[in-house]
Amino acid sequence: MSDAKKLRTHPQYELLYHPSIPGRGEFIRLCFEATGVPYTDVANEKPSGYDTVQSICMNTSLTSADSNPPVFAPPALRVPGAGADGKALVIAQTPSILMYLSERLGLAPDDEAATYHVYQLAFTALDLNNEVHDTHHPLAVAKYYEDQKDAALVKATDVRENRLPKFFSYFERTLRFNEENGGGEGKYLVGGRLTFADLVVWQVIDGLYFSFPKEMEARKKEYGKLLDGFYESVKQEGGLKEYLKSERRLPYSQGVFRYYPELDRQ
């Protein structure tokens, strides 16, 4: 589909998320970037954009915007004209946004059973995403890392030694299953084309390479199909190659994925 046609057939999607970090908003960005569908990253692209994000997603009123129900926290997606009476629709929670976008952006299979398999994989990867976050905030999200370093070391060791192999084994077995039964060629988790499950799993792997570089290099020897073959092939999909080299791809810093050398494999 040409860029002009995409502009005609899609609303002007607005991503509402914190500025300057990939975070959980990155799973949504990747869907747009892979498919070339235009969107606005409000906090990063508009003057006072974060004020808009805060007013919609971080208030204590009974509505978020345009009579939509309250939002717990970013990320959220605002879709002009898609709500009641032609007002904007506001959708929160990463899984809900991904489910909404997947059919509209062509990132879900045509088959119902395969679609639920995509959900299963993506939401499992989001579970791992949360466990990685907890390696540096195991006791309390509101406390600084420096206030919980001892507990973080215990948590990170367990995640590296026990949880990563469990998740990696599952995703690699899925790749092999789809290679034999679904035409995935080792490049896709479900079916023979990109789905949002591939993007979610890829993003978690990429973040892990930042947070635990030594651990990931060692694990690559055990799970090469996932951590090398799949990881590298997804980068070539659609608009991702250009996006990953662009300034739109925000660097990891103090979001979900953080690098503390003491938490990595020693």
C-alpha positions in Angstrom: 0.0 0.0 0.0 1.4 3.5 -0.9 2.0 6.1 1.8 -0.7 8.2 0.3 -3.3 5.4 0.4 -2.3 4.6 4.1 -2.9 8.3 4.9 -6.4 8.0 3.4 -7.4 4.7 4.9 -6.1 5.1 8.5 -7.0 7.7 11.1 -4.2 9.8 12.6 -3.3 7.5 15.5 -1.9 9.2 18.6 0.4 7.3 21.0 0.2 8.7 24.5 3.3 7.8 26.5 6.1 9.2 28.5 8.8 11.1 26.6 12.4 10.1 26.0 12.2 6.3 26.8 11.1 3.3 24.7 9.3 1.7 27.6 6.0 -0.1 27.1 5.1 2.4 24.4 7.8 0.8 22.1 5.6 -2.3 21.5 3.1 0.0 19.9 5.6 2.1 18.0 7.0 -1.0 16.4 3.6 -2.0 15.0 3.3 1.4 13.3 6.9 1.5 12.1 6.9 -2.1 10.7 3.8 -1.5 8.7 4.5 2.1 7.7 1.3 3.4 9.1 1.6 7.0 10.2 1.1 7.9 13.9 2.0 10.7 16.2 4.1 10.1 19.3 2.5 12.9 21.2 5.0 13.5 24.1 8.0 13.4 21.7 6.6 15.2 18.7 4.3 18.0 19.9 5.1 21.1 22.0 3.7 20.5 25.5 2.8 17.0 24.3 3.5 15.5 27.6 1.0 17.8 29.2 -1.6 16.2 26.9 -0.5 12.7 27.9 -0.7 13.6 31.6 -4.1 15.3 31.2 -5.6 12.2 29.6 -3.7 9.3 31.2 -2.5 10.5 34.6 -5.5 12.4 36.1 -7.9 11.5 38.8 -11.1 12.6 37.1 -14.0 10.4 36.0 -13.1 10.7 32.4 -9.9 10.6 30.3 -10.9 12.6 27.2 -14.0 12.9 25.0 -16.1 11.1 27.6 -13.9 8.0 27.6 -13.5 6.2 30.9 -10.5 6.8 33.2 -7.1 5.6 32.2 -4.9 4.0 34.8 -1.5 4.9 33.2 0.3 5.3 29.9 0.6 3.9 27.3 -2.7 4.8 25.7 -3.9 5.2 22.1 -6.1 8.0 21.0 -8.0 7.5 17.7 -9.8 10.6 16.5 -13.3 9.9 15.2 -13.4 6.3 16.4 -15.4 6.8 19.6 -19.1 7.4 20.3 -20.7 10.2 18.3 -17.6 10.7 16.3 -15.5 11.6 19.3 -12.0 10.2 19.9 -11.6 6.7 21.2 -9.0 6.3 24.0 -7.7 2.7 24.6 -5.2 2.0 27.4 -3.1 -1.0 28.4 -0.5 -2.4 26.0 -2.3 -5.7 25.3 -5.6 -4.0 24.5 -3.9 -1.5 22.2 -2.0 -4.3 20.4 -5.2 -6.3 20.0 -7.0 -3.2 18.6 -4.2 -2.4 16.1 -3.3 -5.9 15.0 -6.2 -6.4 12.6 -6.2 -2.8 11.4 -2.5 -2.9 10.6 -2.4 -6.4 9.2 -0.4 -7.9 12.1 -2.9 -10.6 13.0 -3.5 -13.9 11.1 -6.7 -14.5 9.2 -7.4 -17.7 11.1 -9.1 -17.3 14.5 -7.1 -20.1 16.3 -3.8 -18.6 15.0 -4.8 -15.2 16.2 -5.3 -16.5 19.7 -1.9 -18.1 19.4 -0.4 -14.7 18.6 -2.1 -13.3 21.7 -0.7 -16.1 23.8 2.8 -15.5 22.6 2.7 -11.7 22.8 1.2 -11.7 26.3 3.8 -14.3 27.5 6.5 -12.0 26.3 5.0 -9.1 28.1 5.1 -11.2 31.3 8.8 -11.5 30.7 9.0 -7.8 30.1 7.6 -7.2 33.6 10.0 -9.7 35.2 12.9 -7.9 33.7 11.6 -4.6 35.1 11.4 -6.2 38.5 15.1 -7.1 38.4 16.0 -3.5 39.2 12.8 -2.7 41.2 12.1 -5.9 43.1 10.7 -4.4 46.3 8.9 -1.2 45.4 8.5 0.8 42.1 8.5 4.1 44.1 11.9 3.4 45.6 15.2 4.1 43.9 17.3 1.2 42.6 20.0 2.2 45.1 17.5 1.5 47.9 17.0 -2.1 46.9 20.3 -3.2 45.4 20.7 -6.4 47.5 17.2 -7.6 46.6 17.8 -6.6 42.9 20.8 -8.8 42.8 18.8 -11.8 44.1 16.0 -11.1 41.6 18.3 -10.6 38.7 20.2 -13.8 39.4 16.9 -15.8 39.4 15.7 -14.1 36.2 19.0 -14.8 34.4 19.5 -18.3 35.6 15.9 -19.7 35.8 13.4 -17.5 34.1 15.2 -16.6 30.9 15.9 -20.2 29.9 12.2 -21.0 30.6 10.9 -18.3 28.3 13.6 -18.7 25.6 13.0 -22.4 25.4 9.3 -21.8 24.9 9.8 -19.2 22.2 12.4 -21.3 20.4 10.2 -24.4 20.5 7.4 -22.3 19.0 9.8 -21.1 16.2 10.6 -24.8 15.4 7.0 -25.8 15.5 6.0 -23.1 13.1 8.9 -23.9 10.9 7.7 -27.4 10.5 3.9 -26.8 10.5 3.2 -23.1 9.7 5.7 -22.0 7.0 7.5 -19.7 9.4 11.0 -20.6 8.0 12.5 -19.8 11.4 11.6 -16.1 10.9 8.0 -16.0 12.3 6.4 -17.4 15.4 3.0 -17.9 13.9 2.3 -18.5 10.2 4.3 -17.3 7.3 4.3 -13.5 7.8 5.0 -10.9 10.5 2.5 -10.6 13.4 2.6 -8.4 16.4 3.8 -11.4 18.5 7.1 -11.3 16.5 7.4 -7.6 17.3 6.7 -8.0 21.0 9.1 -10.9 21.5 11.8 -9.1 19.4 11.5 -6.0 21.5 11.9 -7.9 24.8 15.0 -9.7 23.4 16.5 -6.4 22.2 16.0 -4.9 25.7 17.6 -7.9 27.3 20.7 -7.5 25.0 20.9 -4.0 26.6 20.3 -5.0 30.2 22.2 -8.3 30.3 24.8 -8.3 27.4 27.0 -11.0 28.9 24.1 -13.2 29.8 22.6 -12.9 26.4 25.8 -13.6 24.6 26.1 -16.8 26.6 22.5 -17.8 26.0 22.9 -17.3 22.3 24.9 -20.5 22.1 21.9 -22.4 23.6 19.1 -20.6 21.8 20.6 -19.5 18.5 17.5 -19.9 16.4 15.7 -17.4 18.7 18.5 -15.0 19.8 20.4 -14.9 16.5 18.3 -16.1 13.6 14.9 -14.7 14.6 16.3 -11.6 16.3 18.2 -10.6 13.2 15.5 -11.4 10.7 12.8 -9.3 12.3 15.0 -6.2 12.0 14.6 -6.5 8.2 10.8 -6.5 8.2 8.9 -3.6 6.6 10.0 -0.3 7.9 11.9 -1.6 10.9 15.4 -1.4 9.3 15.1 2.3 8.7 13.3 3.0 12.0 16.0 1.2 14.1 18.6 3.5 12.6 16.6 6.7 13.0 16.3 9.2 15.8 12.7 8.0 16.3 14.1 4.9 18.0 14.6 6.1 21.5 17.7 4.8 23.4 17.3 2.7 26.5 18.0 4.5 29.7 15.9 4.5 32.8 12.8 2.7 31.6 11.9 -1.0 31.7 15.4 -2.0 30.4 18.3 -0.7 32.4 22.0 -1.7 32.5 23.6 -2.3 35.8 26.8 -4.3 35.4 26.5 -5.9 38.8 23.2 -7.5 37.8 24.6 -9.1 34.6 26.4 -12.5 34.5 29.8 -12.2 36.2 
